[in-house]
């Protein structure tokens, strides 16, 4: 029973975490603040959060698989 709860909690986290990491629109309608009469963009516009989350998720899955294989076959064959 504890194993089922643990799997459910991990699956729920992996499903809901990406929803919280979507890029939010700029509160000014996507326009940069007008400072000094010019309307220049402020910083880059490409979000890197989702790529980082994907990389971390895949690395955790890989490490989990290695641990599972190590426990399933303790002789190392």
BELCORZI-V530790 format. One line per field, one symbol per residue. ss: DSSP state (H for helix, E for strand, - for the rest). phi: phi as a letter, one per 30 degrees, with the letter a starting at -180 (. if undefined). burial: + if it has 16 or more other C-alpha atoms within 10 Angstrom, else -. Layout:
ss->???
phi->???
burial->???
This chain:
ss->-HHHHHHHHHHHHHHHHHHH--------------E--E----------HHHHHHHHHHHHHHHHHHHHHHHH-----
phi->.dddddddddddddddedddcddcdddciicdddciicbddcidccdcddddddddddddddddddddddddbddid
burial->-----------------------------------------------------------------------------
